[in-house]
Amino acid sequence: MPVSEPPSRMKTLSVIILSKNNGRTLGYTLLSVLRAAVPEGWEREIIVVDARSSDNTPRILEAFRKYIRVIHDEGRGIGIARNIGVSSAKGEIICFVDADCVVGRDHFVRVVNAIEDGGAELVDVKGGKGVAESPVEELEQKVWEWGRAYSSELARDRCFAGGSFISFKRDVFERIRGFWEHPPYGADDLDFSYRAYRSGFKISVVSSLGSYCRHRRSLLDLVKQQMGWGRGYAHVIIKYRTHYDFWKCYRWSHIVYKLLGKFIYLYPIFACILAPVKGLYLAVWSGDWRLLPYWTLRRWAFLYGMLRELRARRTRR
C-alpha cells in the first residue's frame, strides 16, 4: 500500500492588540481581525493585552472570549505591553493592530506575502481612510495623506516602521531583544524598527486600503495624544543625539544636515517651532486652509510634550 504523506504543519500568525479604555473602537477592531483572510497553510491566534481597562472594554472582551486570548498587564507602558504580548504568542509572524484601528480583508495576506515572497522581515502597513466622524478626524486624515511618512524618499532603504500595524518575524524580536520598556509612552516603534534596520533586517511597506486608524475626535484628545507622543520622542532625542546615522534616515534636505552638522538632533525641535510654515504648505497643496491652524496646534502640542520631558530628564539628573 502506498504510504500517505503526513499533513504539513500549519504555521501560526499571531495578532496582538494592545487595549486601554478603547471601548469605543475595540469591537470594530476585533471584528475586522476575525473577518480578515489569512494565507493558505496559516492559522491565526488573537491576543489582547489589556491594561486593566475601566470602561466597557471588559464587556467587549467577554463577548469575543471564544475567539481571543486575553492577557492583563498593569498599564506600565506600551513597550512592556508589546513585550508581554509577543512573549505570550506562538506565531512565526507577529502582527500588531492598535485597538483604534480596523484591518482590511487582505491585510494579513499582504503582510505574509511581503515576508515569505518579498524577503521582508519587518513590515509597515500603509492603510487607507475610514469615515471621519468629526472635523478633527477629517483633518488628521489629511495630515497623514499629505505627510512624509510614506513618501518616496523614505521608501528607499527604509529605516522605520509605524506602530499601528507593525508586523515582523519572531526572529527580529528575539535578535534585538524586544521593545524598549522605558519610557511608558510612544516612540517604541521608531526605536524597535531602527534597531532592526541596524541589525540588518529588511523593512518593507505594503498597502492595504481597507485598513485604517480611527483618529482622535476632539481637539482636546488630539492635544493629549500629541503631548504624549512628544514625551516619547524626547527619549529618542536623548538616546540617539550622537547617532548621526539615525537622523540621516529621515532624509531631510541636505541643507539641514549641512547647517546643523552634529547638532542635527535639534532639527525636530526647530521644525515644531516653525510649524506654521509647514502648515501653510499643507494648506496650499491640499486646498484646505483649516490645516494651517490645525497643523500648528498639533505640532506645538508635540513640542510642549517633548520639551517638558527633556526638562524633566535634565532635572532628574
C-alpha positions in Angstrom: 0.0 0.0 0.0 1.3 3.5 -0.8 2.4 5.5 2.2 0.5 8.8 2.5 2.5 11.9 3.3 1.9 13.4 6.7 -0.1 16.6 6.7 2.1 19.7 6.6 2.2 21.7 9.8 0.1 24.8 10.0 2.1 28.0 10.6 0.8 30.5 13.1 0.1 34.2 12.6 -0.2 36.0 16.0 -2.3 39.1 16.0 -1.7 41.2 19.1 -3.9 44.1 20.2 -3.0 46.5 23.0 -6.0 47.8 24.8 -6.5 50.5 27.4 -10.0 52.1 27.6 -10.6 51.6 23.9 -14.2 50.6 24.3 -15.4 52.9 21.5 -13.4 51.1 18.9 -12.2 47.8 20.2 -15.2 45.8 19.0 -14.8 47.0 15.4 -11.1 46.1 15.6 -11.7 42.6 16.7 -14.5 42.0 14.1 -12.2 43.2 11.3 -9.4 40.9 12.5 -11.7 37.9 12.6 -13.1 38.7 9.2 -9.7 39.2 7.6 -8.3 36.5 5.4 -5.1 34.5 6.3 -3.0 32.7 3.7 -3.4 29.1 3.0 -1.4 27.0 5.4 -1.6 29.5 8.2 -3.8 29.7 11.3 -4.4 32.8 13.4 -4.3 33.5 17.1 -5.6 36.7 18.6 -4.2 38.1 21.8 -5.5 41.2 23.6 -3.1 42.7 26.1 -5.5 44.8 28.3 -4.2 47.4 30.7 -7.0 46.8 33.3 -9.4 49.0 31.3 -12.1 50.7 33.3 -14.6 51.5 30.5 -16.8 49.0 28.7 -13.7 47.1 27.4 -14.2 44.1 29.7 -17.8 43.5 28.3 -16.4 43.6 24.7 -13.6 41.1 25.6 -16.2 38.8 27.2 -18.3 38.9 24.0 -15.3 37.8 22.0 -13.9 35.3 24.5 -14.3 32.3 22.2 -12.0 33.8 19.6 -9.3 35.6 21.6 -6.9 35.2 24.5 -6.8 38.0 27.0 -3.7 38.9 29.0 -3.8 41.6 31.6 -1.0 43.9 32.3 -0.8 46.8 34.8 -0.6 49.6 32.2 3.1 50.2 32.9 3.9 51.2 29.3 3.5 50.4 25.7 6.8 48.7 25.2 6.2 46.4 28.2 2.7 45.5 26.9 4.2 44.7 23.5 6.8 42.5 25.0 4.2 40.7 27.1 2.1 40.1 24.0 5.0 38.7 21.9 6.3 36.6 24.7 2.8 35.0 25.1 2.4 34.4 21.4 3.3 31.2 19.5 3.3 32.7 16.0 6.2 32.7 13.5 4.9 36.1 12.4 3.7 38.8 14.8 1.2 41.4 13.6 0.3 44.3 16.0 -3.0 46.1 15.4 -3.9 49.1 17.5 -7.2 48.9 19.3 -8.5 52.0 17.5 -7.7 50.6 14.0 -9.5 48.4 11.5 -7.8 45.9 9.2 -8.8 45.2 5.6 -9.8 41.9 4.2 -6.3 41.4 2.6 -4.2 42.9 5.4 -2.6 39.8 6.8 -2.3 38.1 3.4 -0.2 41.1 2.2 1.9 41.1 5.3 2.7 37.4 5.0 3.4 37.6 1.3 5.8 40.5 1.9 7.7 38.4 4.3 7.5 35.0 2.6 7.8 36.1 -1.0 9.2 39.6 -0.8 12.1 38.9 1.6 10.9 41.4 4.2 11.5 40.7 7.9 9.7 43.7 9.3 6.6 45.2 7.6 4.9 48.6 7.9 1.3 48.7 6.5 0.1 51.8 4.7 -3.6 51.9 5.2 -6.5 53.9 3.6 -9.1 56.3 5.1 -12.0 55.5 7.2 -15.2 57.5 7.7 -14.4 60.7 9.6 -16.9 61.4 12.4 -15.6 64.9 13.3 -13.7 67.7 11.7 -10.7 66.8 13.8 -10.7 63.2 12.3 -11.1 64.6 8.8 -8.1 67.0 9.2 -5.9 64.3 10.8 -6.6 62.1 7.8 -5.4 64.9 5.5 -2.3 65.3 7.6 -1.4 61.6 7.0 -2.3 61.9 3.4 0.0 64.8 2.7 2.7 63.9 5.2 6.1 62.3 4.6 5.6 59.0 6.5 5.1 57.1 3.3 6.8 59.4 0.8 9.1 58.1 -1.9 12.3 59.4 -0.3 11.6 57.4 2.9 10.6 54.3 1.0 14.2 53.7 -0.2 16.2 51.5 2.2 13.5 52.1 4.8 14.7 52.5 8.4 11.4 52.9 10.3 8.0 51.2 10.7 4.9 52.7 12.3 3.5 51.0 15.4 -0.2 50.9 14.5 0.2 47.9 12.2 3.9 46.9 12.8 4.5 43.3 11.8 7.6 41.2 11.9 9.2 37.7 12.0 9.6 36.4 15.5 13.4 36.2 14.9 13.5 40.0 14.7 12.0 40.4 18.1 14.4 37.8 19.6 17.5 39.1 17.9 17.1 42.7 19.0 15.6 41.8 22.4 12.2 43.3 22.1 10.8 46.8 22.5 12.2 49.4 24.9 10.3 49.4 28.3 11.0 53.0 29.2 9.5 55.5 28.6 6.0 54.2 29.0 4.6 56.3 26.1 5.3 56.5 22.4 8.3 56.2 20.1 8.8 52.5 20.9 8.0 51.7 17.2 10.8 54.1 16.0 13.3 52.6 18.3 12.4 49.0 17.6 12.3 49.3 13.8 15.6 51.3 13.7 17.4 48.8 15.8 16.1 46.1 13.5 17.3 48.0 10.5 20.7 48.5 12.1 20.8 44.7 12.8 20.5 44.0 9.0 16.8 43.2 8.9 14.9 44.4 5.8 11.9 46.7 6.3 9.2 46.9 3.7 5.9 48.8 3.2 2.7 47.2 1.9 -0.6 48.9 1.1 -3.9 47.7 2.4 -6.5 50.3 1.6 -9.2 48.6 3.7 -7.0 49.1 6.8 -7.2 52.4 8.7 -6.9 54.0 12.1 -9.6 56.0 13.9 -8.1 59.3 14.8 -9.0 61.4 17.8 -12.4 63.1 17.5 -11.8 66.2 19.6 -9.1 68.8 19.8 -8.6 68.1 23.5 -8.0 64.4 22.8 -5.7 65.2 19.9 -3.6 67.6 22.1 -3.3 64.9 24.8 -2.2 62.4 22.2 0.4 64.7 20.7 1.8 65.7 24.0 2.3 62.0 24.9 4.0 61.3 21.6 6.2 64.3 22.2 7.2 62.9 25.6 8.2 59.7 24.0 10.1 61.4 21.2 12.2 63.2 23.8 13.7 59.9 24.7 14.5 59.3 21.0 16.5 62.5 21.1 18.2 61.6 24.3 19.1 58.1 23.1 20.2 59.0 19.5 21.5 62.5 19.8 25.0 61.4 18.9 24.0 58.8 16.3 24.2 60.7 13.1 23.1 57.7 11.0 19.8 57.7 12.9 19.0 61.2 11.8 20.2 60.6 8.2 17.3 58.0 8.0 14.9 60.9 7.9 16.4 62.1 4.6 15.7 65.8 5.2 17.1 68.4 2.9 20.9 68.2 2.6 20.9 71.9 3.6 19.5 71.0 7.0 22.3 68.4 7.6 24.9 70.9 6.4 23.7 73.7 8.7 23.2 71.7 11.8 26.0 69.1 11.5 26.4 67.2 14.7 23.5 69.1 16.2 21.1 67.6 13.7 19.1 66.0 16.6 17.8 69.5 17.3 16.1 69.8 14.0 12.8 68.1 15.2 12.6 70.9 17.8 13.2 73.6 15.2 10.7 72.1 12.8 8.0 72.1 15.5 8.7 75.7 16.4 8.3 76.6 12.7 5.1 74.6 12.4 3.1 77.5 10.8 5.4 77.3 7.8 4.7 73.6 7.2 1.0 74.3 8.0 0.9 76.9 5.2 2.5 74.4 2.8 -0.1 71.7 3.7 -3.0 74.3 3.4 -1.8 75.4 -0.1 -1.2 72.0 -1.5 -4.3 70.4 -0.1 -6.6 73.4 -0.7 -7.9 73.2 2.9 -6.9 76.3 4.9 -8.0 74.7 8.1 -4.8 72.7 8.1 -2.7 75.9 8.9 -4.0 76.3 12.4 -4.7 72.6 12.9 -1.1 71.6 12.0 0.3 74.4 14.1 -1.7 73.3 17.2 -0.8 69.7 16.6 3.0 70.3 16.3 3.1 72.7 19.2 1.4 70.2 21.5 4.0 67.7 20.4 6.7 70.3 21.1 5.4 71.0 24.5 5.4 67.4 25.5 8.9 66.9 24.1 10.4 69.9 25.9 8.6 69.1 29.1 10.1 65.6 29.1 13.6 66.8 28.2 13.4 69.3 31.0 12.2 66.6 33.5 15.0 64.3 32.5 17.6 67.1 33.0 16.1 67.9 36.4 16.2 64.2 37.5 19.9 64.1 36.7 
